[in-house]
Amino acid sequence: EAAAAEALGPAQVASRMLRKLLTDRRVGGRHTRIEHAYGHHFSDEEKEVARRVALWLEKDGIFLPKLNEGSHHISINPRRLRDVGAIIEGTWDRRADLEAIV
């Protein structure tokens, strides 16, 4: 019950994920496995939401996909850095779209 109350919503998960990827400078040509975006830094209860958020961000074009030796890699789209900043700050005008991810 307490863990469910503390679980992050999709917009908060996206904010934390994007902040970490920016800190690691995973923008443009510098990529990482998508599993690293959602598999680390999230509790077990948050991992499924984080996985769905990561896939949604890729579908929306905020993450750039790259197939690298058979594994799925992503990086932040440098042309979407303004959106990334708004997501991190919680001011993105499409926040409701993020919150709809379940």
TIKOLSE-255154 format. One record per residue: residue number from 1; residue in one letter; x, y, z of N, C-alpha, C, O in turn. Coordinates in steps of 0.2 Angstrom, whole numbers, padded with zeros to 4 digits. Layout:
<rs>
drendren | zanu | n.x | n.y | n.z | ca.x | ca.y | ca.z | c.x | c.y | c.z | o.x | o.y | o.z
NUM | a | X | Y | Z | X | Y | Z | X | Y | Z | X | Y | Z
...
</rs>
This chain:
<rs>
drendren | zanu | n.x | n.y | n.z | ca.x | ca.y | ca.z | c.x | c.y | c.z | o.x | o.y | o.z
1 | e | 0004 | -0006 | 0000 | 0000 | 0000 | 0000 | 0004 | 0006 | 0000 | 0003 | 0011 | -0004
2 | a | 0010 | 0006 | 0004 | 0014 | 0012 | 0005 | 0018 | 0013 | -0002 | 0019 | 0018 | -0004
3 | a | 0020 | 0007 | -0005 | 0024 | 0007 | -0011 | 0020 | 0010 | -0017 | 0023 | 0014 | -0021
4 | a | 0014 | 0008 | -0017 | 0009 | 0011 | -0022 | 0008 | 0018 | -0022 | 0008 | 0022 | -0027
5 | a | 0008 | 0021 | -0015 | 0007 | 0028 | -0014 | 0013 | 0032 | -0017 | 0013 | 0037 | -0019
6 | e | 0019 | 0029 | -0016 | 0025 | 0032 | -0018 | 0027 | 0031 | -0025 | 0032 | 0035 | -0027
7 | a | 0024 | 0027 | -0029 | 0026 | 0025 | -0036 | 0025 | 0032 | -0040 | 0020 | 0035 | -0039
8 | l | 0029 | 0033 | -0044 | 0029 | 0039 | -0048 | 0024 | 0038 | -0054 | 0023 | 0033 | -0056
9 | g | 0021 | 0044 | -0056 | 0017 | 0044 | -0062 | 0021 | 0044 | -0068 | 0027 | 0045 | -0068
10 | p | 0018 | 0043 | -0074 | 0022 | 0043 | -0080 | 0026 | 0049 | -0082 | 0031 | 0049 | -0084
11 | a | 0023 | 0055 | -0080 | 0026 | 0061 | -0081 | 0032 | 0062 | -0077 | 0038 | 0064 | -0079
12 | q | 0032 | 0060 | -0071 | 0038 | 0060 | -0066 | 0043 | 0055 | -0068 | 0049 | 0056 | -0068
13 | v | 0041 | 0049 | -0071 | 0045 | 0044 | -0073 | 0049 | 0047 | -0079 | 0055 | 0046 | -0080
14 | a | 0046 | 0050 | -0084 | 0049 | 0053 | -0090 | 0054 | 0058 | -0088 | 0059 | 0059 | -0090
15 | s | 0052 | 0062 | -0083 | 0056 | 0068 | -0081 | 0063 | 0065 | -0078 | 0068 | 0067 | -0079
16 | r | 0062 | 0060 | -0073 | 0068 | 0057 | -0070 | 0073 | 0053 | -0076 | 0079 | 0054 | -0076
17 | m | 0069 | 0050 | -0080 | 0073 | 0046 | -0086 | 0077 | 0051 | -0090 | 0083 | 0050 | -0092
18 | l | 0073 | 0056 | -0092 | 0077 | 0061 | -0097 | 0082 | 0065 | -0093 | 0087 | 0067 | -0096
19 | r | 0081 | 0067 | -0087 | 0086 | 0070 | -0083 | 0093 | 0066 | -0083 | 0098 | 0068 | -0084
20 | k | 0092 | 0059 | -0081 | 0097 | 0055 | -0081 | 0101 | 0054 | -0088 | 0107 | 0055 | -0088
21 | l | 0097 | 0054 | -0093 | 0100 | 0053 | -0100 | 0104 | 0060 | -0102 | 0109 | 0059 | -0105
22 | l | 0101 | 0065 | -0100 | 0105 | 0072 | -0101 | 0111 | 0072 | -0097 | 0116 | 0075 | -0100
23 | t | 0111 | 0070 | -0091 | 0117 | 0070 | -0086 | 0122 | 0066 | -0090 | 0128 | 0068 | -0089
24 | d | 0120 | 0060 | -0092 | 0125 | 0056 | -0096 | 0127 | 0058 | -0103 | 0130 | 0055 | -0106
25 | r | 0124 | 0063 | -0105 | 0125 | 0066 | -0112 | 0123 | 0061 | -0117 | 0127 | 0061 | -0122
26 | r | 0117 | 0058 | -0116 | 0115 | 0053 | -0121 | 0111 | 0057 | -0126 | 0105 | 0056 | -0127
27 | v | 0114 | 0061 | -0130 | 0110 | 0066 | -0135 | 0113 | 0065 | -0142 | 0119 | 0064 | -0143
28 | g | 0109 | 0064 | -0147 | 0111 | 0063 | -0154 | 0115 | 0057 | -0155 | 0112 | 0052 | -0154
29 | g | 0121 | 0057 | -0157 | 0125 | 0051 | -0159 | 0127 | 0047 | -0153 | 0130 | 0042 | -0154
30 | r | 0127 | 0050 | -0147 | 0129 | 0046 | -0141 | 0123 | 0042 | -0138 | 0119 | 0046 | -0135
31 | h | 0123 | 0036 | -0139 | 0117 | 0032 | -0137 | 0118 | 0027 | -0132 | 0124 | 0026 | -0130
32 | t | 0113 | 0024 | -0129 | 0113 | 0019 | -0124 | 0107 | 0014 | -0125 | 0103 | 0015 | -0129
33 | r | 0108 | 0008 | -0123 | 0103 | 0003 | -0123 | 0096 | 0005 | -0120 | 0097 | 0009 | -0115
34 | i | 0091 | 0004 | -0123 | 0084 | 0007 | -0121 | 0083 | 0004 | -0114 | 0080 | 0007 | -0110
35 | e | 0085 | -0002 | -0113 | 0084 | -0005 | -0106 | 0088 | -0001 | -0101 | 0086 | -0001 | -0095
36 | h | 0093 | 0002 | -0102 | 0097 | 0006 | -0097 | 0093 | 0013 | -0096 | 0093 | 0015 | -0090
37 | a | 0089 | 0015 | -0100 | 0085 | 0021 | -0099 | 0079 | 0019 | -0094 | 0078 | 0023 | -0090
38 | y | 0076 | 0013 | -0094 | 0071 | 0012 | -0090 | 0072 | 0006 | -0085 | 0069 | 0006 | -0080
39 | g | 0078 | 0003 | -0085 | 0079 | -0002 | -0081 | 0083 | 0000 | -0075 | 0083 | -0004 | -0069
40 | h | 0087 | 0005 | -0075 | 0090 | 0008 | -0069 | 0087 | 0014 | -0066 | 0083 | 0017 | -0070
41 | h | 0088 | 0015 | -0060 | 0086 | 0021 | -0056 | 0078 | 0021 | -0055 | 0075 | 0026 | -0054
42 | f | 0075 | 0015 | -0056 | 0068 | 0014 | -0055 | 0067 | 0008 | -0050 | 0070 | 0003 | -0051
43 | s | 0062 | 0009 | -0046 | 0060 | 0003 | -0042 | 0057 | -0002 | -0046 | 0054 | -0001 | -0051
44 | d | 0056 | -0008 | -0043 | 0053 | -0014 | -0047 | 0046 | -0012 | -0048 | 0043 | -0014 | -0054
45 | e | 0042 | -0008 | -0044 | 0036 | -0006 | -0045 | 0035 | -0001 | -0051 | 0030 | -0001 | -0054
46 | e | 0040 | 0003 | -0052 | 0040 | 0008 | -0057 | 0043 | 0005 | -0064 | 0042 | 0009 | -0069
47 | k | 0046 | 0000 | -0064 | 0050 | -0002 | -0071 | 0045 | -0003 | -0076 | 0047 | -0001 | -0082
48 | e | 0039 | -0006 | -0075 | 0034 | -0007 | -0081 | 0032 | 0000 | -0084 | 0032 | 0001 | -0090
49 | v | 0030 | 0004 | -0079 | 0028 | 0011 | -0082 | 0034 | 0014 | -0085 | 0033 | 0017 | -0090
50 | a | 0040 | 0014 | -0083 | 0046 | 0017 | -0086 | 0047 | 0014 | -0093 | 0049 | 0017 | -0097
51 | r | 0046 | 0007 | -0093 | 0047 | 0004 | -0100 | 0042 | 0007 | -0105 | 0044 | 0008 | -0111
52 | r | 0036 | 0007 | -0103 | 0031 | 0010 | -0107 | 0032 | 0018 | -0109 | 0031 | 0020 | -0115
53 | v | 0034 | 0021 | -0104 | 0036 | 0028 | -0105 | 0042 | 0029 | -0110 | 0041 | 0033 | -0115
54 | a | 0047 | 0025 | -0110 | 0053 | 0025 | -0114 | 0050 | 0023 | -0121 | 0052 | 0026 | -0126
55 | l | 0046 | 0018 | -0122 | 0044 | 0016 | -0129 | 0039 | 0022 | -0132 | 0039 | 0023 | -0138
56 | w | 0035 | 0025 | -0127 | 0031 | 0031 | -0130 | 0035 | 0037 | -0132 | 0034 | 0040 | -0137
57 | l | 0041 | 0038 | -0128 | 0045 | 0044 | -0130 | 0049 | 0042 | -0137 | 0050 | 0047 | -0140
58 | e | 0050 | 0036 | -0138 | 0053 | 0034 | -0144 | 0048 | 0035 | -0150 | 0050 | 0038 | -0155
59 | k | 0042 | 0033 | -0149 | 0037 | 0033 | -0154 | 0035 | 0041 | -0155 | 0034 | 0043 | -0161
60 | d | 0036 | 0045 | -0150 | 0034 | 0052 | -0151 | 0040 | 0056 | -0154 | 0039 | 0062 | -0156
61 | g | 0046 | 0053 | -0155 | 0051 | 0056 | -0158 | 0056 | 0060 | -0153 | 0061 | 0063 | -0155
62 | i | 0055 | 0059 | -0147 | 0059 | 0062 | -0142 | 0066 | 0058 | -0141 | 0071 | 0061 | -0140
63 | f | 0065 | 0052 | -0142 | 0071 | 0047 | -0142 | 0072 | 0045 | -0149 | 0067 | 0044 | -0153
64 | l | 0078 | 0045 | -0151 | 0080 | 0043 | -0158 | 0082 | 0035 | -0157 | 0086 | 0034 | -0153
65 | p | 0079 | 0031 | -0161 | 0081 | 0024 | -0161 | 0088 | 0023 | -0165 | 0089 | 0026 | -0170
66 | k | 0091 | 0018 | -0163 | 0097 | 0015 | -0167 | 0098 | 0008 | -0165 | 0098 | 0006 | -0159
67 | l | 0098 | 0004 | -0171 | 0099 | -0003 | -0170 | 0107 | -0004 | -0170 | 0110 | -0002 | -0175
68 | n | 0110 | -0007 | -0165 | 0117 | -0008 | -0164 | 0118 | -0015 | -0162 | 0117 | -0017 | -0157
69 | e | 0121 | -0018 | -0167 | 0123 | -0025 | -0166 | 0117 | -0029 | -0163 | 0118 | -0034 | -0159
70 | g | 0111 | -0028 | -0166 | 0105 | -0032 | -0164 | 0102 | -0030 | -0157 | 0096 | -0032 | -0156
71 | s | 0105 | -0025 | -0154 | 0101 | -0022 | -0148 | 0098 | -0016 | -0149 | 0101 | -0012 | -0154
72 | h | 0093 | -0014 | -0145 | 0089 | -0008 | -0146 | 0092 | -0002 | -0142 | 0092 | -0002 | -0136
73 | h | 0095 | 0003 | -0146 | 0098 | 0008 | -0143 | 0094 | 0015 | -0144 | 0091 | 0015 | -0149
74 | i | 0095 | 0020 | -0139 | 0091 | 0026 | -0140 | 0096 | 0032 | -0138 | 0101 | 0031 | -0134
75 | s | 0094 | 0038 | -0141 | 0097 | 0044 | -0138 | 0092 | 0049 | -0138 | 0087 | 0048 | -0142
76 | i | 0093 | 0055 | -0135 | 0088 | 0060 | -0135 | 0089 | 0064 | -0142 | 0095 | 0065 | -0144
77 | n | 0084 | 0065 | -0145 | 0084 | 0069 | -0151 | 0086 | 0076 | -0150 | 0082 | 0080 | -0146
78 | p | 0091 | 0078 | -0152 | 0094 | 0085 | -0151 | 0089 | 0091 | -0153 | 0089 | 0096 | -0151
79 | r | 0084 | 0089 | -0158 | 0080 | 0094 | -0160 | 0074 | 0094 | -0156 | 0069 | 0099 | -0157
80 | r | 0073 | 0090 | -0151 | 0068 | 0090 | -0146 | 0070 | 0092 | -0139 | 0066 | 0091 | -0134
81 | l | 0076 | 0095 | -0138 | 0078 | 0097 | -0132 | 0074 | 0102 | -0128 | 0073 | 0102 | -0122
82 | r | 0070 | 0106 | -0132 | 0065 | 0111 | -0129 | 0060 | 0107 | -0125 | 0058 | 0108 | -0120
83 | d | 0057 | 0102 | -0129 | 0052 | 0098 | -0126 | 0055 | 0094 | -0120 | 0051 | 0093 | -0115
84 | v | 0061 | 0091 | -0121 | 0064 | 0088 | -0115 | 0064 | 0092 | -0109 | 0063 | 0090 | -0103
85 | g | 0067 | 0098 | -0110 | 0067 | 0103 | -0104 | 0060 | 0104 | -0101 | 0060 | 0104 | -0095
86 | a | 0055 | 0105 | -0105 | 0048 | 0106 | -0102 | 0046 | 0100 | -0099 | 0042 | 0100 | -0094
87 | i | 0047 | 0094 | -0101 | 0045 | 0087 | -0098 | 0049 | 0087 | -0091 | 0045 | 0085 | -0086
88 | i | 0055 | 0089 | -0091 | 0059 | 0088 | -0084 | 0056 | 0093 | -0079 | 0055 | 0092 | -0073
89 | e | 0054 | 0099 | -0082 | 0052 | 0105 | -0077 | 0044 | 0104 | -0076 | 0042 | 0107 | -0071
90 | g | 0041 | 0099 | -0079 | 0034 | 0098 | -0078 | 0029 | 0103 | -0081 | 0024 | 0104 | -0079
91 | t | 0032 | 0107 | -0086 | 0028 | 0112 | -0089 | 0026 | 0110 | -0097 | 0024 | 0114 | -0100
92 | w | 0027 | 0104 | -0099 | 0026 | 0102 | -0106 | 0019 | 0103 | -0107 | 0015 | 0100 | -0103
93 | d | 0017 | 0106 | -0113 | 0010 | 0106 | -0114 | 0006 | 0100 | -0116 | 0000 | 0100 | -0117
94 | r | 0010 | 0095 | -0117 | 0007 | 0088 | -0119 | 0008 | 0083 | -0113 | 0008 | 0077 | -0113
95 | r | 0008 | 0086 | -0107 | 0009 | 0082 | -0101 | 0003 | 0077 | -0100 | 0004 | 0071 | -0097
96 | a | -0003 | 0079 | -0102 | -0008 | 0074 | -0101 | -0007 | 0068 | -0106 | -0010 | 0063 | -0104
97 | d | -0004 | 0069 | -0111 | -0002 | 0063 | -0115 | 0002 | 0058 | -0112 | 0001 | 0052 | -0112
98 | l | 0007 | 0061 | -0108 | 0011 | 0057 | -0104 | 0008 | 0053 | -0098 | 0008 | 0047 | -0097
99 | e | 0003 | 0057 | -0095 | 0000 | 0054 | -0089 | -0005 | 0049 | -0092 | -0007 | 0044 | -0088
100 | a | -0007 | 0049 | -0098 | -0012 | 0044 | -0101 | -0008 | 0037 | -0102 | -0012 | 0032 | -0103
101 | i | -0002 | 0037 | -0101 | 0002 | 0030 | -0102 | 0001 | 0026 | -0095 | 0002 | 0029 | -0090
102 | v | -0002 | 0020 | -0096 | -0003 | 0016 | -0090 | 0000 | 0009 | -0091 | -0001 | 0005 | -0087
</rs>
